[in-house]
Amino acid sequence: MLGARNGEQGADSFINGQVDDVQVWGRALSGSEVQGYMLTPPVAGEADLLAYYDFSRAKGRWVENVATGEFDALLSANNLLKTKMN
């Protein structure tokens, strides 16, 4: 579960905020890699990138995983996605 502290008993300490993207890697990133990916997001095919969700592409409650091209992240409720305001 994203946006919460996850422990043996499940999720608790939920965050009251907005998530703008989520990256899942198959290895630990260095500090400079983390900073770099904050400025320039990863693209499909990058080594060890398991999942990347920027929440800009969704089908109903399903969000696209840019790394795989699959819509495999299910939002917990309707109306959770908001458009970016200029």
C-alpha positions as CSV (number, residue, x, y, z in Angstrom):
1,M,0.0,0.0,0.0
2,L,1.4,3.4,-1.0
3,G,1.0,6.4,1.3
4,A,1.2,4.5,4.5
5,R,3.7,2.8,6.8
6,N,3.5,-0.9,6.2
7,G,4.2,-3.3,9.0
8,E,3.5,-6.9,10.0
9,Q,0.0,-6.1,11.1
10,G,-0.8,-4.2,7.9
11,A,-0.9,-0.5,6.9
12,D,-1.0,2.3,9.5
13,S,0.0,6.0,9.8
14,F,-1.6,7.0,6.5
15,I,-0.2,10.1,4.8
16,N,-2.5,13.0,4.1
17,G,-1.0,14.2,0.9
18,Q,-0.8,13.8,-2.8
19,V,1.4,11.2,-4.6
20,D,2.6,12.4,-8.1
21,D,4.5,9.4,-9.1
22,V,5.8,6.0,-7.8
23,Q,8.9,4.2,-8.9
24,V,9.7,0.6,-8.0
25,W,13.3,-0.7,-8.6
26,G,14.9,-4.1,-8.3
27,R,17.9,-2.6,-6.6
28,A,18.8,0.2,-4.2
29,L,19.4,3.5,-6.0
30,S,22.3,5.8,-5.1
31,G,21.6,9.3,-3.9
32,S,22.6,10.8,-7.2
33,E,20.3,8.4,-9.0
34,V,17.3,9.4,-6.8
35,Q,18.0,13.0,-7.5
36,G,18.3,12.4,-11.2
37,Y,15.1,10.4,-11.4
38,M,13.3,13.2,-9.5
39,L,14.2,15.6,-12.3
40,T,14.0,13.2,-15.3
41,P,11.7,10.2,-14.8
42,P,12.7,6.7,-15.9
43,V,11.5,5.3,-19.2
44,A,10.4,1.8,-20.2
45,G,13.3,-0.6,-20.6
46,E,15.7,0.9,-18.0
47,A,17.6,-1.8,-16.2
48,D,16.1,-2.9,-12.9
49,L,13.0,-0.7,-13.3
50,L,10.0,-2.9,-12.1
51,A,7.3,-0.3,-12.1
52,Y,6.7,3.4,-12.8
53,Y,3.4,5.1,-12.3
54,D,3.0,8.8,-13.1
55,F,-0.8,8.7,-12.8
56,S,-1.3,10.6,-16.1
57,R,-2.7,7.5,-17.9
58,A,-5.6,5.6,-16.3
59,K,-8.5,3.4,-17.4
60,G,-11.2,3.9,-14.7
61,R,-9.5,3.0,-11.4
62,W,-6.5,1.2,-13.2
63,V,-3.3,3.2,-13.6
64,E,-0.7,2.4,-16.3
65,N,2.7,1.0,-15.3
66,V,5.1,2.8,-17.7
67,A,7.7,0.1,-17.3
68,T,5.5,-2.6,-18.6
69,G,2.7,-0.8,-20.5
70,E,0.2,-2.7,-18.4
71,F,-2.7,-1.1,-16.4
72,D,-1.9,-3.0,-13.2
73,A,-2.3,-0.5,-10.3
74,L,-5.8,-0.4,-8.9
75,L,-6.8,2.7,-7.0
76,S,-8.8,2.1,-3.8
77,A,-11.7,4.4,-4.7
78,N,-13.1,6.4,-7.6
79,N,-12.2,10.1,-8.1
80,L,-8.7,9.8,-6.6
81,L,-7.0,11.2,-9.7
82,K,-6.9,14.9,-10.2
83,T,-5.8,16.8,-13.3
84,K,-2.8,19.1,-13.0
85,M,-3.6,22.7,-12.9
86,N,-1.5,25.3,-14.7
